[in-house]
Amino acid sequence: MAVSLSPRVLGRGLGSAARRVPGSVVLSVAFLGLVAVCVLFSSVLVPGALDQHVALGVTPAGTPGHLLGTDKVGRDVLALTVAGARSAVVGPLVIAVGSMAAGLVFGMSAAWWGGAWDACVSRSCEVLLSLPVTLLAIVVAGVIGGSYWVTVGVLIVLFAPSDIRMIRSATLAQKPQPYIEATRVLGLSGPRILGIHVLPNITPIVWANLFVNIAFALVSLSGLSYLGLGVGAQDADWGRQLADGRAILAQNPAAAVASGLAIIITATAINIAGDWVAERQEGER
């Protein structure tokens, strides 16, 4: 028998669901949506973001045609900030996903099979975790060449140990559970048990750490760009823009403030949204 919902009942249900979402989460998701638009369509929104007008030079915010003014080579600061979202966000996404993929593969396998493999993985993680991440990234990226994707690869390697240890601990907590014994009795293989039965039970931890890693990677990659590693000297990137803007703080503070605020607000929004997603995942278990 079909059941129909009146518009009034449906409206109450949607309103109740909306009220359960904190305002900070709504604002964070809205801002992240705006950042996603900038990442995907920056070439359409600001096609001439890197065009230089040296004769124009530095102009303050509010200059006609330049809402946030221009930098020392005459580039529009607002357009540069929009265009810089791509390199500032795509790299951290790749770092977080790559790091978590390594965490799932090495962490779950180490916890499941144990023995020499577990010892090897655990000791390797301990060695990498004992090293200063930012300093090591600067040294490695500088020696290898310091290109954007080289820096991303270096940060994946440096972020992975924490994910591996976290996933290993979560998997070890699942091994004594009765459902694991049941799957063993049924004769399921280790990879099948890990992929189909263990992974769904550690998903909240995976989601929470994934979002945290995106935020940390955003700050780390922007910091390396600020130091001159990663992106080219004239590329659009929030970290590079912040470094360039520091030299013209007196003439146009917006050149540095815009990119600095973009980094801070984006990282904060990612953390807020990530915490909410993890809480929802935990509540649905």
N, C-alpha and C positions, 0 to 999 in steps of 0.2 A: 504494500500500500504506500503510495507516494505521500510524502509529508511536505507541506509548503510552509514557508515562513513569510509572515507579513512584513512589509517594509518597516513597520514600527519595531517589530521584534528584531529584525535583522539589524536595524540601525542601533538598537540598544546593545546588541552583541558586539558590533564593530566599535561603538563608543566605549564599551567596557574594556575591549582589547587595547584600544588606543590609550585609555587611562592607565593601563598597566605598564606602558612604556614610559620610562622617566623622560622628562624634558631634555636633560643633558644628552641622552642617547639620540633623541630626535634631532637635536641641533648638530650632534657629531656626525650622524649619518648624512644629514643634509649638506654639511660642509664637505664631507668625503665625496659625496656625489658631485659637488662643484669641482673638487680637485680631479675627479675621474674625467669629467668633461674637458677640463684643461689638458689632461694627459692625452686623451684620445683625439681631441679636435684642436689642439693648439695651432697646428699649421693652417687651419681654416680661420680660427678666431684672430690670430695675430700673425699673418703671413710674413710680415717684414720685421719681426721682433729683433733680428740680429743686424738689421741695417744700421750702419754708422753714419752720423752726420757730425763730423769732426768740427765743422765751422760753427755748429750750434753749441757744442760743448755742454757743460753742466748747466741745467736750469732747475729752479726750485719747483716743488709740488704746486699745482695750480696753474702752471703755465698753459696758455691756450693750446689745446691739442695734445697736451701731455699732463694728464691728471696727477700723476706722481712725479712729474718732472723727468729729467734725463740724466744719464750718467756722464762720465768724463769724455766719452767718445760720441755722445749725442744719441745713444739708444734710449728708447722710451722705457722707463722703469716698470710701468704696469705691464706692458707687452712682454718685457723680459721675464717678469715674475710668472706670468701665465705660461710662457714657453718653457721656463725652467722646471715646471712641475713634472715634465716627462722624465728627465734624467734623475730628478730628485726622488721620484716615487717608484719608477719601474725597477731600478736597481735594488732597492730595499725589498720589493716584492720577490724578486728572483732570489735574493739572499735568504729571506725567511723560508720560502718554499724549498730551496735547495738544502738548507740546514735541517729543516724538519724531515725532508725525505731521507737524509743521511741518518737522522735520529731514529726514524722508524725502522730502517733497514738494520742498522748496526745495534741499536738499543734493544729491539725486540729479539733479534737473533741471539745476542749475547745473553739476555735473560733466559731465553728458552733452552739453548743448548749448553750454556755454562762452560765449565772446564777451561781448557787452554784458550779457547776463543773468547770467552768472557774476560779472562785475565788480560789478554792482549788488548782488547777493546778498552777495558777499564783503565789500564796503565797508560795507554796512548791518550785518552781523554784527560787524565790527571796531569800529564806532561803539558798538554796544550793549555789547559785551564790555569796552570801555574805561570803562564807567560802573560805579560801586559798586552792586551788585544790591540789597542790603538798604536802603541809603539811598534809592535811586530808588524802590523799592517803597513805602517809608514816605511819600515825597513824593507819588507818584502816587495811592496809595490814599487818603491824607489829603485831597488836593484833590478827587478824584472823589466821595468819600463814605465809602470804607473799609468797605463791606459785605463779607461773606464771599466771595461769588462775584466781586465786583469785584477783590478781592485775589488770588483764584485766577487770574483772567484776566491780571492784571498780571504775576504770576509765570510764567505760560505764555510771555508775550512775552519776559520776561527770561531764562528758561531755554533758549528755543529757539535762540539763536545758537550756543551750544556744540554742540548736537546737529546743527545744520546744517553746521558746519565739520567735525565728525567724520564724518558721513555723506558729505559731499562728498569728503573724503580717501579714505575707504574705497571709494567708487565710482570715483574716479580710479585707484586701484590695480587695479581690475578691468578697466578699459577696454582695456589692452594684452593681456589674456589671449586665448589662441587661441579659446576658446569664444565670445568676443564677436565675433571676426572671422567665425566660422562663422555666427552668427545674422544678421550683416549680409549675408553672402553669400546667405543664404536669404531675404532681403528683409523680415525682421521689423521692425515699427515700433519707434521708440525707447521709448515707454511699455511695450510688450509685453516688450522685452528687459530693461528695468529691473525690471518687476514679476515676471516669471517666471524670469529667469536671474540677474540681479545681486542682487536682494534676498535670495534664499536663501543666497548666499555671504557676505553681510555680516550675517546674522542673529546670530551670536555677539556682534558688536560692539553690535548693537541691544539685545539682551537685557541685556548687561552695563551699558550706559549707562542703560537704562530703570530698572533696580533702583537704581542709584546716584542717579538723579534723584528717585526716590520718597523715598529716605532724606534727601537734601538738601532736598527740598520739605517733608518732614515737619518738619525742624528750622527751616526758614525760615518756614513758615506758623505754627508754634508760637511762634516768636520774635515775629512780627508780632502774634499774638493776645496775647502777653505784654505788648506795648507798647500794647494797646488797640485795634488794628486788626483787621478781619476779623470776629470773632464779637461778639455783643452782650454787655453787661456781666453778664447773668445766665445766659448760655448755658453748656452743658456743653462744655468744650474743655480739653485738657491745658495749652495755653499760658496760657489765661485762669485755669485753676485754679492753676497755678504762681505767677502774679502775685498772685492773691488769698491764697494760702497763705503768702506771704512776710511778710504783716503779722501772722500768728499763729504764727510759728515757735516762740516760747517756750511757747505754750499747747498746740499740736498740730503738731509737725513733720511728721507724716504727711500733712497737708493739701497740703504742697508736695512732699515727698519722693515720694509715690505717683505724681503726674503727671510729675515729673522723671525718675524711673526708667522710667516707661512710654515716654517719648520716647526715652531713651537706648537701652533694650533693644530697642525696636521698630526703630529706625534701624539698630542693629547687626545684628539678625536679618535685616533686609532685605538688607543688604550681603553677609552670609555666604551667604544663599540665592541671591542674584544672582550671586555669583562662581561658585558651584557649577553653576548652570544654564548660565552662559556657558562654563565648562570642558567640560561635557557636550556642548553644541552644537558647540564647537570640535573635540572628540574624534570626533564623528560625521561630520564633514565628510570 
